[in-house]
Every structure is written in C-alpha cells, then in structure tokens.
Amino acid sequence: GIPSAEMKAPTRIQHNILARSERRLLNWLCARLPAWVTPDQLTLLGFVGALMVAAGYMLSWLDNEWLGLSLAGYIVNWFGDSLDGSLARWRRIERPRYGYFVDHSIDAVGTLLMVGAIGASPYMRLDVALMAVIGYFLLSIHTFLAAKVVGEFRLSYMAGGPTELRLMLMAMTVTMALVGPGDIGGTNFSPFDLFGLFVASILVTIFVVQSCAMAHSLRRRGG
C-alpha cells in the first residue's frame, strides 16, 4: 500500500555509475515479468543466489571450476535483490514496514554468507573476509540511521553501489580462477587478502567520515 504517516518511505539517493542504465533495465524487466511473480518470491530468489555464491566459494577447495557457481549466483542474487522492491514500486503494491524489514534482514544474512564464504575458500583468510563484512555492515548501519533521522536512504557511496560491488566481486572471482591461491613471499597473505583489507579500510573510512559529517550537520540544525 501507500506509505502511511507512521512509516513514510525515506527519499532514495542513488548516484552510482550504473544507476541510470540499471534503472532502465529494471523497469524493462518489471514490465515483462509474469503476473504470478511476486516481490517476496524475488527476495527469496536473491537469497538463493547468495547461497549459490557461498557454495561455489567453499566448493572451490575441490576444483576452481566451482567458482563458476559463484559467478552465476551473483547474477541470480542481483536479479532477485534488485527487482523485489522495483517490482513492488512498479505495481504500486509497496508494503513499507514489511518490505523494508524483511528485505534488509535477508540482505544482511546474504552478505554475510557471500563474503564470509570467500574467507572459507582457499583464496582469502576468514579474518580478512569478516573485516570486509564488518566494514559493509557499519556502512549499512549508517544508511539505516540516516533514513531514520533525516529521511534519506543512500544507496551509493563514492559513485559505487550494490551492483558495482557485485561486479567487483565477480571480477575478483574470475581473477581467483586465473591466479589461483597462494601467499605473497611466505607472508601468509594472498593478493586477495590485501585487496580485502583495502576494501575493508575504505568502507570503514567512509563510515567514519559520513558519520562525522552527519553528526555535525544534525548539531548545526539543533536536532
């Protein structure tokens, strides 16, 4: 239904590189999805994609060809996760409180499974992968807080959003298959560990900078 006064949908802010092209594609898909497809089904499909991603990474201990399952999983995850809310808005059947809660709860579990499973693969240390997850969750917390206190739901930072992140992880996965596992000069850190630490540090830095800026802005407003 239409957002009530009790749960007014926050303004969505999305300035990532692929936002316009992706929106055109999503609208094209929404107009062509069968009537029996529901947003809840798409949310579930997105989670199935996350399970596929996680399974591919963990099975890569047996053969790096299993990384192909992870690549397919990222596509399935994007399809379900990007279309569930888009379809609800397209058909004007939004359920603001239910959709917001369920979608982001499942997204959190899916993110933990996908990135955590990279740390359960031969290519990245678990502690490094979990640091990246923590950085992502910190930024997510900032987004949810901002949606509450200023009514803005930011879907992108530094011209990057969830879709760009998936593409980056897919590129890393292809590189894993090409390069293979292995430490750098006996340091117990692989090239993918260094990349994971770099991404984690950027996510945490964005969280700190954005949180300080938000606190300063709210203080100036006196609210």
C-alpha positions in Angstrom: 0.0 0.0 0.0 0.9 3.7 0.1 3.3 4.6 2.9 1.4 5.7 5.9 2.2 8.7 8.1 3.7 6.2 10.6 6.2 4.8 8.1 6.9 7.3 5.4 9.3 5.9 2.8 12.7 7.7 3.0 14.0 9.5 -0.1 16.2 7.1 -2.1 19.5 8.7 -3.1 21.4 6.8 -5.8 24.3 8.3 -7.7 26.3 5.2 -8.6 27.9 4.9 -12.0 25.4 2.3 -13.4 22.3 3.7 -11.7 20.5 5.1 -14.8 21.3 2.2 -17.0 20.3 -0.3 -14.3 17.0 1.6 -13.7 16.1 1.4 -17.3 16.8 -2.4 -17.3 14.9 -3.0 -14.1 11.9 -1.1 -15.5 12.1 -3.1 -18.7 12.1 -6.3 -16.7 9.3 -5.2 -14.3 7.0 -4.5 -17.3 7.6 -8.1 -18.6 7.6 -10.2 -15.5 4.5 -12.6 -15.3 1.7 -11.5 -13.0 2.3 -14.6 -10.8 5.8 -13.3 -9.9 5.7 -11.5 -6.5 8.3 -9.3 -4.7 8.5 -11.9 -1.9 9.5 -14.6 -4.5 12.2 -12.3 -5.9 13.5 -11.7 -2.4 13.7 -15.4 -1.9 15.4 -15.8 -5.3 18.0 -13.2 -4.3 18.8 -15.3 -1.2 19.1 -18.5 -3.2 21.6 -16.6 -5.3 23.6 -15.7 -2.2 23.6 -19.5 -1.2 24.9 -20.3 -4.7 27.7 -17.8 -4.3 28.7 -19.2 -0.9 28.5 -22.8 -2.1 30.8 -22.0 -5.1 33.5 -20.5 -3.0 33.5 -23.3 -0.4 33.5 -26.0 -3.1 36.4 -24.3 -4.8 38.6 -26.3 -2.4 37.7 -29.3 -4.6 38.2 -27.5 -8.0 38.4 -23.9 -9.0 35.7 -24.5 -11.7 33.2 -24.3 -8.8 33.9 -20.6 -8.9 31.6 -20.5 -11.9 28.7 -21.3 -9.5 29.6 -18.2 -7.5 29.6 -16.1 -10.7 26.1 -17.5 -11.6 25.0 -16.9 -8.0 25.9 -13.2 -8.2 23.7 -12.8 -11.2 20.8 -14.6 -9.6 21.3 -12.5 -6.4 21.3 -9.3 -8.4 18.1 -10.3 -10.2 16.2 -11.1 -7.1 17.6 -8.4 -4.8 17.3 -5.6 -7.4 13.9 -6.5 -8.7 11.9 -7.2 -5.5 11.5 -3.6 -4.4 11.4 -2.4 -8.0 8.5 -4.7 -8.9 6.6 -3.6 -5.7 7.0 0.1 -6.7 6.2 -0.6 -10.4 2.9 -2.4 -9.4 2.2 0.1 -6.6 2.0 -2.7 -4.0 4.6 -1.4 -1.6 4.5 -2.6 2.0 6.9 -0.1 3.5 7.4 -1.6 7.0 7.3 -5.3 6.0 9.3 -4.8 2.8 12.0 -2.6 4.5 12.4 -5.0 7.4 12.4 -8.3 5.5 14.4 -7.2 2.5 17.3 -5.7 4.5 17.3 -8.5 7.1 17.7 -11.1 4.3 20.3 -8.9 2.6 22.3 -8.8 5.7 22.3 -12.6 6.0 23.1 -13.0 2.3 26.0 -10.6 2.5 27.5 -12.5 5.5 27.1 -15.7 3.6 28.7 -14.4 0.3 31.6 -12.5 1.7 32.1 -14.8 4.6 32.3 -17.7 2.2 35.2 -16.0 0.4 37.0 -16.4 3.7 36.1 -20.1 3.7 37.7 -20.5 0.3 41.4 -21.2 -0.4 41.8 -17.6 -1.7 41.2 -15.4 1.3 41.7 -15.6 5.1 38.5 -15.7 7.1 39.5 -12.9 9.4 40.1 -10.6 6.4 36.8 -11.5 4.8 35.0 -10.8 8.1 36.7 -7.4 8.4 35.2 -6.6 5.0 31.8 -7.8 6.2 32.1 -5.6 9.3 33.0 -2.6 7.1 30.0 -3.2 4.9 27.7 -3.6 7.9 29.0 -0.4 9.5 28.1 1.5 6.3 24.7 -0.2 6.2 24.1 0.9 9.8 24.9 4.5 8.8 22.4 4.2 5.9 19.7 2.9 8.2 20.3 5.6 10.8 20.3 8.3 8.2 17.0 7.0 6.8 15.5 7.4 10.3 17.0 10.8 11.3 17.0 12.7 8.1 14.7 10.6 5.8 17.4 9.9 3.2 18.2 6.3 2.2 21.5 6.4 0.4 22.1 3.5 -2.0 25.6 4.6 -3.1 28.8 6.0 -1.8 31.7 7.3 -3.9 29.8 6.5 -7.1 29.5 2.9 -6.1 26.5 0.8 -5.0 25.5 -2.8 -4.6 25.6 -3.5 -8.3 29.1 -2.1 -8.7 30.2 -4.1 -5.6 28.8 -7.3 -7.1 30.7 -6.6 -10.4 33.9 -6.0 -8.4 33.5 -9.3 -6.5 32.8 -11.1 -9.8 36.0 -9.7 -11.3 37.9 -10.8 -8.2 36.3 -14.3 -8.6 37.5 -14.6 -12.2 40.9 -13.5 -11.1 40.9 -16.2 -8.4 40.4 -18.8 -11.0 43.2 -17.4 -13.2 45.7 -16.7 -10.5 44.9 -19.4 -8.0 45.6 -19.5 -4.2 48.9 -18.7 -2.8 50.7 -16.4 -0.3 52.9 -13.4 -1.2 56.5 -14.3 -0.3 55.6 -16.5 2.7 53.7 -13.7 4.4 50.5 -15.8 4.9 48.7 -13.1 3.0 47.4 -13.7 -0.6 46.9 -10.9 -3.1 43.2 -11.3 -2.4 43.8 -10.8 1.3 45.5 -7.4 0.6 42.6 -6.5 -1.7 40.1 -7.5 1.1 41.9 -5.3 3.6 42.0 -2.4 1.2 38.2 -2.7 0.7 37.6 -3.0 4.4 39.6 0.1 5.2 37.7 2.1 2.6 34.3 1.0 3.9 35.3 1.8 7.5 36.8 5.2 6.4 33.6 6.1 4.5 31.5 5.2 7.6 33.7 7.4 9.9 33.7 10.3 7.5 29.9 10.1 6.8 29.0 9.7 10.4 31.1 12.7 11.5 29.5 14.8 8.7 26.0 13.7 9.7 26.6 14.4 13.4 28.0 17.8 12.5 25.0 18.6 10.3 22.5 17.5 12.9 24.2 19.5 15.6 24.1 22.7 13.4 20.4 22.1 12.8 19.9 21.8 16.6 18.1 18.4 16.1 
